[in-house]
């Protein structure tokens, strides 16, 4: 673990296994902050940028790439997310909050299934920590029920893999628990509005 990471106070990262509700929480947080007149920007990983699109194309099971290649793609897309002219750094410098649906903890959780955890961590070692991390916990059976109607599955959307991802998330978050980053762990079986309310209370020092 790189213990010398910068911590970007206005950066909020939402994490969780597939089906945990990261996108729903990101959307609901956006609606709540907009209602309060809070200045913010939302994004996600993979991004909609050119590298993000290549990364997304590698996720469906019909178009897999080598695990280390996928980890490199995610890291490259993350660099663009952080530092491109309209990226996270620019948003934070303007005084706004940035909420990202997934960040490098997703890489640690997912890419370390087939690559060394330490290598994935090193690959993302220069990227800053979010000031606030929200982890949505969900039993794998519940997660698979939620994603069963999505159509084509991504390469990680299998019960045995999601269980390993969940365990890897805990390892990854524990590795940074003493970093100064603030962490909120929520049970995403709760109603979406309850999850959002708890997240807003967690973030209130930013408003």
Backbone torsions as a table, in degrees:
resi	resn	phi	psi	omega
1	UNK	NA	136.4	175.4
2	UNK	-84.7	108.2	-175.9
3	UNK	-85.1	-1.2	-177.1
4	UNK	-103.3	18.4	-179.1
5	UNK	-64.6	143.9	168.0
6	UNK	-67.2	154.9	174.3
7	UNK	-120.1	118.2	-178.6
8	UNK	-96.9	107.2	-169.5
9	UNK	-59.2	-40.9	-175.8
10	UNK	-83.2	1.9	-179.9
11	UNK	-92.1	123.7	179.6
12	UNK	-114.8	123.1	179.4
13	UNK	-113.1	134.6	177.3
14	UNK	-111.1	128.0	-175.9
15	UNK	-131.8	160.6	176.9
16	UNK	162.3	161.9	179.5
17	UNK	-67.2	168.1	178.4
18	UNK	-56.9	131.5	179.8
19	UNK	91.2	-4.0	-177.0
20	UNK	-72.1	-20.8	177.2
21	UNK	103.5	25.7	-179.9
22	UNK	-63.1	-41.0	-179.2
23	UNK	-68.6	-39.3	177.6
24	UNK	-62.8	-44.2	179.9
25	UNK	-66.4	-40.6	177.8
26	UNK	-58.3	-45.0	179.5
27	UNK	-64.1	-44.2	-177.9
28	UNK	-69.2	-36.5	175.6
29	UNK	-63.0	-42.0	178.2
30	UNK	-59.3	-44.3	179.7
31	UNK	-64.4	-40.8	-179.1
32	UNK	-67.5	-42.1	-179.9
33	UNK	-69.3	-37.3	176.8
34	UNK	-62.1	-41.3	179.7
35	UNK	-61.7	-33.0	-179.5
36	UNK	-88.6	-2.3	-180.0
37	UNK	76.3	23.3	-179.3
38	UNK	-84.6	134.4	-178.7
39	UNK	-82.4	121.5	-175.7
40	UNK	-152.9	166.0	171.2
41	UNK	-135.6	145.0	177.6
42	UNK	-114.2	150.6	174.5
43	UNK	-153.1	-176.9	-179.3
44	UNK	-152.8	164.9	173.7
45	UNK	-129.9	133.5	-2.7
46	UNK	-61.5	153.7	-179.5
47	UNK	-81.9	-179.9	175.1
48	UNK	-91.8	7.3	178.8
49	UNK	-75.3	177.9	-175.4
50	UNK	-60.0	-41.7	179.1
51	UNK	-73.2	-36.4	177.4
52	UNK	-61.5	-38.3	178.8
53	UNK	-65.7	-39.9	175.9
54	UNK	-62.9	-41.9	179.9
55	UNK	-62.4	-44.9	179.5
56	UNK	-61.9	-37.6	179.5
57	UNK	-66.0	-21.6	179.9
58	UNK	-86.0	-10.1	-175.6
59	UNK	-81.4	-38.7	177.3
60	UNK	-59.5	143.7	-175.6
61	UNK	-59.0	-22.8	-177.9
62	UNK	-77.6	-12.5	-177.6
63	UNK	-132.4	53.2	-177.8
64	UNK	-72.4	153.8	171.7
65	UNK	-123.4	171.7	178.6
66	UNK	-59.9	141.6	-176.2
67	UNK	-54.0	-44.0	-179.5
68	UNK	-67.3	-32.9	176.5
69	UNK	-64.4	-42.3	178.9
70	UNK	-62.8	-41.5	177.9
71	UNK	-61.8	-39.8	177.9
72	UNK	-66.0	-39.3	178.0
73	UNK	-63.4	-45.4	178.6
74	UNK	-60.8	-42.8	-179.4
75	UNK	-65.0	-42.3	178.8
76	UNK	-64.2	-41.7	178.2
77	UNK	-64.5	-36.0	179.3
78	UNK	-65.3	-39.2	177.3
79	UNK	-59.7	-44.4	177.6
80	UNK	-62.8	-41.1	179.7
81	UNK	-59.4	-40.9	-177.2
82	UNK	-76.6	-43.7	-163.7
83	UNK	-119.0	0.4	177.5
84	UNK	-67.7	164.2	-171.9
85	UNK	-55.8	-23.3	178.1
86	UNK	-113.9	20.6	-172.0
87	UNK	-83.4	-169.2	-174.1
88	UNK	-58.4	-45.0	-178.3
89	UNK	-58.1	-43.7	-179.5
90	UNK	-64.3	-41.5	-179.9
91	UNK	-63.2	-47.6	-178.3
92	UNK	-64.9	-38.1	178.8
93	UNK	-63.8	-24.7	179.2
94	UNK	-84.1	-2.2	177.8
95	UNK	93.3	4.1	178.9
96	UNK	-90.7	160.6	172.7
97	UNK	-86.2	146.6	174.9
98	UNK	-122.0	124.1	177.8
99	UNK	-109.6	119.9	179.0
100	UNK	-113.9	128.8	173.6
101	UNK	-80.8	93.3	-176.4
102	UNK	86.6	146.7	-179.4
103	UNK	-151.4	-155.2	-170.7
104	UNK	-70.8	-13.9	174.1
105	UNK	-64.9	-28.0	173.9
106	UNK	-64.6	-41.1	177.1
107	UNK	-62.3	-45.1	179.3
108	UNK	-60.5	-39.5	-177.1
109	UNK	-75.1	-43.1	-173.3
110	UNK	-90.3	-51.2	-174.8
111	UNK	-69.4	-22.5	178.9
112	UNK	-76.5	-2.0	173.5
113	UNK	-66.6	-33.3	-176.1
114	UNK	-122.2	-3.3	177.6
115	UNK	-129.3	160.9	179.6
116	UNK	-63.7	131.7	179.9
117	UNK	-55.5	-43.6	-177.4
118	UNK	-63.2	-35.9	179.0
119	UNK	-68.1	-42.9	178.4
120	UNK	-64.0	-40.8	178.0
121	UNK	-62.7	-44.1	178.4
122	UNK	-63.5	-38.7	-179.7
123	UNK	-60.2	-32.3	-179.8
124	UNK	-105.4	15.2	-169.5
125	UNK	-67.0	-22.9	-178.4
126	UNK	-89.3	-5.5	-176.1
127	UNK	-84.3	144.8	-176.0
128	UNK	-72.3	157.2	171.6
129	UNK	-81.3	147.5	171.1
130	UNK	-72.7	146.2	175.8
131	UNK	-63.9	-33.7	-178.7
132	UNK	-132.4	127.8	177.0
133	UNK	-116.6	126.7	176.1
134	UNK	-112.5	119.4	179.0
135	UNK	-109.4	124.3	178.9
136	UNK	-97.4	108.7	179.1
137	UNK	-86.5	140.2	-179.5
138	UNK	-155.6	130.9	174.9
139	UNK	-58.2	145.1	-174.8
140	UNK	-59.5	-40.2	-179.6
141	UNK	-60.0	-41.8	178.4
142	UNK	-66.5	-39.4	179.9
143	UNK	-62.7	-43.6	-178.2
144	UNK	-67.0	-33.2	175.5
145	UNK	-63.4	-39.7	-178.6
146	UNK	-66.9	-36.3	-174.4
147	UNK	-95.4	1.6	-174.8
148	UNK	-65.6	-23.7	-178.0
149	UNK	-98.2	13.4	-175.9
150	UNK	-79.3	-11.2	-175.7
151	UNK	94.6	-129.4	-177.4
152	UNK	-65.2	135.6	-178.3
153	UNK	-85.4	149.1	170.3
154	UNK	-82.8	167.4	-171.1
155	UNK	-66.2	-19.4	-177.5
156	UNK	-99.2	-0.6	-171.1
157	UNK	-88.7	63.0	175.7
158	UNK	-133.6	149.4	-172.5
159	UNK	-58.4	-47.0	-176.8
160	UNK	-66.0	-37.6	179.4
161	UNK	-70.5	-40.4	-179.1
162	UNK	-65.8	-32.8	175.8
163	UNK	-64.4	-42.4	177.4
164	UNK	-66.4	-38.2	178.1
165	UNK	-62.1	-43.4	179.6
166	UNK	-59.7	-43.8	178.7
167	UNK	-65.8	-39.2	-179.6
168	UNK	-68.4	-34.5	174.9
169	UNK	-59.5	-45.9	-179.1
170	UNK	-63.0	-41.5	176.7
171	UNK	-60.5	-43.2	-175.8
172	UNK	-69.2	-43.7	179.0
173	UNK	-67.1	-40.7	178.6
174	UNK	-61.7	-34.2	-179.6
175	UNK	-63.7	-24.1	-178.0
176	UNK	-115.3	14.9	-174.7
177	UNK	-66.2	-26.6	-178.8
178	UNK	-103.6	22.9	-174.7
179	UNK	-85.7	-11.1	-173.6
180	UNK	101.1	-13.4	175.9
181	UNK	-70.0	137.8	178.0
182	UNK	-88.5	133.6	-172.2
183	UNK	-124.4	131.3	173.8
184	UNK	-122.0	123.1	176.6
185	UNK	-107.4	123.9	-176.4
186	UNK	-122.6	147.7	173.5
187	UNK	-84.9	108.8	-174.5
188	UNK	-79.7	8.5	169.5
189	UNK	-77.4	-13.2	175.2
190	UNK	-67.6	161.4	179.1
191	UNK	-61.1	143.3	-177.5
192	UNK	-53.6	-37.2	-179.5
193	UNK	-70.4	-30.9	176.8
194	UNK	-70.4	-40.6	177.3
195	UNK	-61.9	-44.4	179.9
196	UNK	-64.4	-41.9	179.6
197	UNK	-60.9	-42.9	178.6
198	UNK	-65.2	-39.1	179.1
199	UNK	-66.9	-41.2	178.5
200	UNK	-62.9	-39.9	178.4
201	UNK	-64.4	-38.8	178.1
202	UNK	-63.0	-35.4	-174.9
203	UNK	-92.9	-0.2	-167.9
204	UNK	-59.6	-25.7	179.7
205	UNK	-67.2	-16.3	178.6
206	UNK	-84.5	-15.5	-171.6
207	UNK	-89.0	NA	NA
